[in-house]
Amino acid sequence: MSEQTTSAPVVRHVDTRHRYEILVDDDRAGLTAYRDRDDRRVFFHTEIGDAYAGRGLAAILVEQALTDVRAAGMRIVPVCPYVAKFLTKHREFADITDPVTPEVLTWLDSRLGR
């Protein structure tokens, strides 16, 4: 029998790619993507690879990303459904969360070329 050892997941900010990634044993297990608009970080997509599902990695990833946003003195706009759901359970970020508006969605679509 072989034992599978896994190190603690690591979250890193990849500014040039506009995302935070979560790594498990140096493999990218998932990401949460954003675009910055003035002092607001607009999160629009979060994903965890199938091989890493069910480990709570999305929650770790998003919590650390939002903590980084706070440390940077920015605000959160949760377009991503996962980030929005996370925020309903983690009210400690309510003071830096802005609502998703039609204007923000139009801006985001133009930034993403949709």
Summary of the structure (lengths in Angstrom):
residues: 114
radius of gyration: 14.8
end to end distance: 49.8
largest distance: 56.3
contacts: 295
relative contact order: 0.16
helix: 41%
strand: 32%
